[in-house]
């Protein structure tokens, strides 16, 4: 049986932390930034974690 392929979109969007959790970027930080406050843009710049409910689905895409 052939190897499972990792989802190309998922491997560009998610990274693993040292403890095995899945990091993700926040949405709404790409364009139309002039109307967003500096505080809001600064908060969006930090990485977030994938919720525990969605983690199994992302793991399946990444073949973890």
URRA-V97605 format. One record per run of one state. SS is the DSSP state (A for helix, B for strand, O for the rest). FROM is the first residue (numbers start at 1). LEN is the number of residues. If there is no record, write none. Layout:
ss = (SS;SS)
from = (FROM;FROM)
len = (LEN;LEN)
This chain:
ss = (O;A;B;O;B;O;A;O;B;O;A;O)
from = (1;8;14;17;22;25;38;46;48;50;52;63)
len = (7;6;3;5;3;13;8;2;2;2;11;2)
